[in-house]
Amino acid sequence: MRVGLALYGSIDGRSGGFRYDRRLVSGLRRAGDTVTVIELPWRGYGRGLADNASPGFRRRLETGADVLLQDELAHPSLVSTNRRLDQPIVSIVHHLRASEPRRLAPLYRAVERRYLDTVDAVICNSAPTRDSVVDLGVDPRACVVAPPAGDRFDPEIADRTIEERAEEGPLRVVFVGNVAPRKGLDTLVEAVARADAPMEVTVVGRPVDTDHFRAVARTIREQGLGDRIRMTGELADERLAGTLARSHVVAVPSRHEGFGIVYLEGMSFGLPAVASSAGGARDVVTDGENGFLVAPDDPGAVAAALDQLATDRGELAAMGRAARRRYEAHPGWSETTDRVRDLLAGVARAAT
């Protein structure tokens, strides 16, 4: 099968969405498929919409593939272009922009609805993502849920190690993600300011929104949290694995997550998750069992969850064991690739 994949930016990017696309390409190639990657320049929303009027842009997508995969994040450049392409199209949806609490959400919802109307099928990273896609008018029979594996580190860790770690020192919290409004670092910082129990927070991530990063840093200074919150920037995988192995809990109280692979990666180290109830984290995090689901923008709920784990180390250990079991039960990349290949083959056959 000849497959094209169009996406904004470089497939070698470090975010969860890029890792998903990269692992999918590797899996398809190992299965014998030919995959051509089309890396499109990052666009602001308006500039992306203007791409639809460019014949040159359209020609970049005409690869002669049996089926063209598209990362849905590039939808502004594709919403009208797709109607002029003579090949079946399957969209990979990590999360819909319309699902984020933004001022322009009604515009994004209208454009994404039109974009999804141009594709033949959709690959979703979680059941909640599938639900949001169906809500925009896609036939549920044209959707497949193919979650990421979360085995970036795949450490060996025994229950005894999780239990012994749970008894150590102040609660060690790790945040992993781009420092941008959607990820909710500001909510976590406010929660630490409200929490009663002593805790140490390590923030791992690249500042992609300068204003947000400065606002968070200012809050840390004004709240006197400099001795409790350490910001490391982005870390190489080996150093990140060491940080996760030393931590007690992963806390990323996002305003929305399509899936939230960071929660699953934390669970591979036996870390319960404090996660957003908005979006796909519900596919991984069971509230009160292997972590806590909190509403977006609720630092009080985050503080309560962290205080509970800090003061009840038996519960921390139990949730850590449950987190590791949840990771072990999660589908691997081979199963995800098989689901995607079955969908692509069906779409390609229907087009002949």
FENBELQUI-V570407 format. One record per residue. RES is the residue in three letters. PHI is phi in whole degrees, -180 to 180 (999 if undefined). OMEGA is omega in degrees with one decimal (* if undefined). D_LAST is the distance of its C-alpha to the last C-alpha in Angstrom with 1 decimal. Layout:
BEGIN
RES;PHI;OMEGA;D_LAST, RES;PHI;OMEGA;D_LAST
END
This chain:
BEGIN
MET;999;176.4;12.9, ARG;-97;-174.4;13.6, VAL;-125;169.2;14.9, GLY;-106;174.4;17.0, LEU;-135;178.0;19.8, ALA;-106;179.8;21.7, LEU;-153;172.1;25.2, TYR;-76;173.0;28.6, GLY;80;-177.7;31.2, SER;-97;178.2;31.3, ILE;-66;178.2;29.4, ASP;-84;177.5;32.8, GLY;-59;-171.0;34.4, ARG;-97;-178.6;36.5, SER;-71;-178.6;35.6, GLY;-59;179.4;33.8, GLY;-64;177.8;30.6, PHE;-65;178.9;30.5, ARG;-63;176.9;31.4, TYR;-60;-178.4;28.5, ASP;-60;-177.7;26.0, ARG;-66;179.4;27.7, ARG;-67;178.0;27.8, LEU;-65;177.9;24.1, VAL;-60;179.6;23.3, SER;-61;-179.7;25.8, GLY;-65;179.0;24.4, LEU;-65;179.6;20.8, ARG;-67;177.9;22.4, ARG;-63;179.6;24.6, ALA;-80;176.0;21.7, GLY;103;179.4;20.4, ASP;-82;173.4;17.8, THR;-96;-176.7;18.4, VAL;-120;174.6;19.3, THR;-105;-179.1;20.4, VAL;-96;-180.0;22.8, ILE;-112;-177.6;23.4, GLU;-91;-177.5;26.9, LEU;-96;180.0;27.7, PRO;-67;175.6;31.4, TRP;-58;-178.4;32.9, ARG;-129;159.5;33.6, GLY;-68;-171.5;36.0, TYR;-61;-179.2;34.3, GLY;-65;179.0;35.2, ARG;-66;176.7;34.4, GLY;-63;178.0;30.9, LEU;-61;179.8;30.3, ALA;-67;177.9;31.5, ASP;-58;-175.8;28.7, ASN;-65;179.0;26.3, ALA;-93;-173.5;28.2, SER;-100;174.7;27.8, PRO;-61;179.3;25.4, GLY;-64;177.7;26.4, PHE;-63;-179.6;25.4, ARG;-62;-178.0;21.9, ARG;-64;178.1;21.6, ARG;-63;-177.1;22.5, LEU;-92;-176.1;19.2, GLU;-89;-173.9;17.0, THR;-96;-174.7;16.6, GLY;75;-178.5;13.3, ALA;-72;174.2;12.4, ASP;-67;177.6;9.2, VAL;-153;-179.7;10.9, LEU;-108;171.5;14.3, LEU;-83;176.3;17.1, GLN;-135;170.4;20.0, ASP;-74;-172.3;23.5, GLU;-60;178.8;24.4, LEU;-61;177.6;27.9, ALA;-89;-173.5;26.5, HIS;-58;-180.0;25.4, PRO;-58;-178.4;28.1, SER;-81;-170.6;26.5, LEU;-117;-168.5;22.9, VAL;-59;176.5;23.6, SER;-105;178.6;23.0, THR;-55;-176.6;21.4, ASN;-57;-176.6;18.1, ARG;-69;179.9;17.8, ARG;-106;178.0;17.7, LEU;-98;-177.5;15.0, ASP;-103;176.2;11.6, GLN;-160;178.2;9.9, PRO;-67;-173.8;9.7, ILE;-127;174.8;13.4, VAL;-126;-177.7;15.4, SER;-100;172.7;19.2, ILE;-99;-178.1;22.0, VAL;-106;173.3;25.0, HIS;-83;167.9;28.3, HIS;-164;179.4;30.3, LEU;-82;176.3;30.1, ARG;-61;179.9;32.7, ALA;-66;179.6;33.5, SER;-79;-179.2;34.7, GLU;-82;179.2;37.5, PRO;-77;-176.9;40.8, ARG;-118;178.9;40.8, ARG;-63;-177.3;42.5, LEU;-94;-177.7;39.3, ALA;-54;178.4;37.2, PRO;-61;176.7;36.6, LEU;-66;-179.6;35.1, TYR;-60;-179.7;32.9, ARG;-62;-179.8;31.8, ALA;-66;-178.9;30.8, VAL;-69;-179.9;28.9, GLU;-66;176.2;27.1, ARG;-61;179.4;26.2, ARG;-66;178.7;24.6, TYR;-62;-177.9;22.8, LEU;-64;177.0;21.4, ASP;-71;-178.5;20.2, THR;-95;-174.5;17.8, VAL;-107;-176.6;16.0, ASP;-90;-179.8;13.4, ALA;-163;-175.4;15.6, VAL;-135;171.9;19.0, ILE;-101;-178.2;20.9, CYS;-115;-177.6;24.6, ASN;-85;179.6;27.5, SER;-159;176.5;29.6, ALA;-65;175.9;29.9, PRO;-61;175.8;32.0, THR;-64;176.4;29.4, ARG;-59;-179.9;26.7, ASP;-61;-179.7;29.3, SER;-70;176.8;29.8, VAL;-69;178.0;26.1, VAL;-62;178.0;25.9, ASP;-62;177.2;29.1, LEU;-92;171.3;27.4, GLY;104;179.5;25.0, VAL;-78;176.8;22.0, ASP;-63;-179.5;20.9, PRO;-58;178.4;22.5, ARG;-71;178.7;19.6, ALA;-96;-178.1;17.5, CYS;-114;171.4;20.2, VAL;-128;175.2;21.2, VAL;-93;-180.0;24.7, ALA;-132;-171.7;24.9, PRO;-75;172.0;28.5, PRO;-68;-174.6;30.1, ALA;-81;-179.9;32.3, GLY;74;-176.6;35.5, ASP;-100;-180.0;36.7, ARG;-57;-178.1;37.6, PHE;-112;177.9;41.1, ASP;47;-177.0;41.1, PRO;-77;169.7;44.9, GLU;-91;-179.0;47.0, ILE;-146;-177.5;49.3, ALA;-91;176.5;51.6, ASP;-57;-178.8;52.8, ARG;-60;178.1;56.3, THR;-64;178.6;55.3, ILE;-62;-178.0;53.7, GLU;-68;179.6;56.9, GLU;-67;178.4;59.3, ARG;-63;-177.9;57.5, ALA;-60;-177.5;57.7, GLU;-89;-172.9;61.5, GLU;-85;163.7;61.7, GLY;46;175.7;63.2, PRO;-68;-179.9;61.9, LEU;-61;179.4;58.3, ARG;-105;-174.3;56.0, VAL;-109;176.2;53.0, VAL;-125;172.7;50.1, PHE;-110;178.5;47.7, VAL;-129;179.4;44.7, GLY;163;173.6;42.5, ASN;-59;177.6;42.4, VAL;-84;-177.5;45.5, ALA;-148;-173.9;43.9, PRO;-53;-175.0;44.7, ARG;-62;-173.6;41.6, LYS;-79;170.7;42.8, GLY;78;176.8;46.2, LEU;-62;178.2;48.6, ASP;-62;176.5;51.1, THR;-65;179.2;51.0, LEU;-65;179.9;51.7, VAL;-62;178.3;54.6, GLU;-64;178.1;56.1, ALA;-64;178.7;55.8, VAL;-63;177.7;57.7, ALA;-64;-178.0;60.4, ARG;-89;-173.6;60.7, ALA;-65;178.7;60.5, ASP;-88;-174.5;63.8, ALA;-79;173.9;63.1, PRO;-68;179.4;63.3, MET;-157;176.7;59.9, GLU;-120;-175.7;58.5, VAL;-119;174.0;55.1, THR;-110;-179.7;53.1, VAL;-105;-179.9;50.5, VAL;-112;179.3;47.8, GLY;167;-178.8;45.5, ARG;-90;176.7;45.1, PRO;-73;-179.0;46.4, VAL;-103;175.9;43.5, ASP;-128;-172.2;45.4, THR;-62;-179.1;48.9, ASP;-63;179.8;50.5, HIS;-65;179.4;49.4, PHE;-59;-179.8;50.6, ARG;-65;179.5;53.9, ALA;-65;178.6;54.3, VAL;-65;179.3;53.7, ALA;-62;178.6;56.2, ARG;-66;177.9;58.7, THR;-62;178.5;58.5, ILE;-60;179.1;59.1, ARG;-67;-174.8;62.2, GLU;-67;-179.9;63.5, GLN;-88;179.9;63.1, GLY;64;-174.8;64.8, LEU;-103;-175.6;61.8, GLY;-60;179.1;61.9, ASP;-87;-178.7;63.3, ARG;-113;-176.6;60.6, ILE;-124;-180.0;57.4, ARG;-118;-179.6;56.4, MET;-107;-173.7;53.5, THR;-98;-167.2;52.2, GLY;75;-179.9;49.3, GLU;-74;179.9;46.2, LEU;-120;170.8;46.8, ALA;-63;-173.6;45.3, ASP;-56;-177.5;43.7, GLU;-63;179.3;46.8, ARG;-70;177.4;49.1, LEU;-64;178.2;46.9, ALA;-61;177.8;46.7, GLY;-63;178.4;50.5, THR;-65;179.1;50.8, LEU;-64;-178.4;48.6, ALA;-64;-179.3;50.6, ARG;-88;-173.6;53.9, SER;-85;175.8;52.8, HIS;-103;-173.2;53.2, VAL;-153;172.8;50.5, VAL;-102;-176.5;47.5, ALA;-127;176.0;47.8, VAL;-135;-175.7;45.1, PRO;-82;-173.7;45.7, SER;-64;171.9;42.8, ARG;-81;171.1;42.3, HIS;-168;172.8;38.6, GLU;-133;173.9;36.4, GLY;-66;175.3;32.7, PHE;-137;-177.9;33.5, GLY;91;-176.6;36.6, ILE;-62;-179.7;36.1, VAL;-61;179.7;39.8, TYR;-65;-179.2;41.0, LEU;-68;177.8;39.2, GLU;-65;174.3;40.4, GLY;-65;179.6;43.9, MET;-63;178.4;43.6, SER;-63;176.1;43.0, PHE;-97;-179.1;46.6, GLY;78;179.5;47.8, LEU;-101;169.0;48.1, PRO;-64;-174.7;47.8, ALA;-116;164.9;46.0, VAL;-103;-165.2;47.3, ALA;-129;179.6;44.0, SER;-78;173.8;42.7, SER;-80;-178.9;42.0, ALA;-95;176.5;39.6, GLY;112;-166.1;36.1, GLY;-81;179.1;34.6, ALA;-58;-179.7;37.8, ARG;-64;176.6;38.3, ASP;-73;-174.6;35.6, VAL;-117;-173.5;38.0, VAL;-96;173.3;41.5, THR;-102;-173.7;43.4, ASP;-58;178.4;46.3, GLY;83;-179.5;49.6, GLU;-112;178.3;48.2, ASN;-123;179.9;46.7, GLY;161;-179.4;47.4, PHE;-133;172.1;47.8, LEU;-102;-177.2;45.4, VAL;-122;177.6;47.2, ALA;-68;176.6;46.4, PRO;-59;175.6;45.7, ASP;59;179.2;48.9, ASP;-126;-178.6;51.2, PRO;-63;177.5;53.5, GLY;-63;179.0;55.9, ALA;-68;177.6;53.3, VAL;-65;178.9;52.4, ALA;-61;-180.0;56.2, ALA;-63;179.3;56.7, ALA;-65;-179.3;54.0, LEU;-67;177.2;55.4, ASP;-61;-179.4;58.9, GLN;-63;179.6;58.0, LEU;-70;-178.6;56.5, ALA;-70;-174.3;59.4, THR;-96;179.4;62.1, ASP;-118;-175.2;60.6, ARG;-72;173.5;59.8, GLY;-64;177.0;59.2, GLU;-67;177.1;56.4, LEU;-57;179.0;55.0, ALA;-65;-179.3;55.0, ALA;-63;178.0;53.4, MET;-67;177.3;50.6, GLY;-63;176.8;50.1, ARG;-63;179.6;49.7, ALA;-65;177.9;47.3, ALA;-63;179.3;45.3, ARG;-64;177.8;45.0, ARG;-62;-179.7;43.9, ARG;-64;176.8;41.2, TYR;-62;-177.1;39.9, GLU;-64;-178.4;40.0, ALA;-85;-174.0;37.9, HIS;-74;179.1;35.1, PRO;-60;176.7;31.7, GLY;-90;-177.5;31.3, TRP;-65;-179.6;28.7, SER;-64;178.2;27.1, GLU;-68;177.9;26.4, THR;-62;179.5;25.1, THR;-63;178.9;22.7, ASP;-61;178.7;21.5, ARG;-61;-178.6;20.8, VAL;-68;-179.2;18.9, ARG;-62;178.2;16.8, ASP;-62;178.9;15.9, LEU;-66;-178.2;14.8, LEU;-62;-179.8;12.8, ALA;-64;178.4;11.0, GLY;-65;178.6;10.3, VAL;-66;180.0;9.1, ALA;-63;179.3;6.8, ARG;-63;-177.8;5.5, ALA;-66;-177.2;5.6, ALA;-86;-177.6;3.8, THR;-91;*;0.0
END
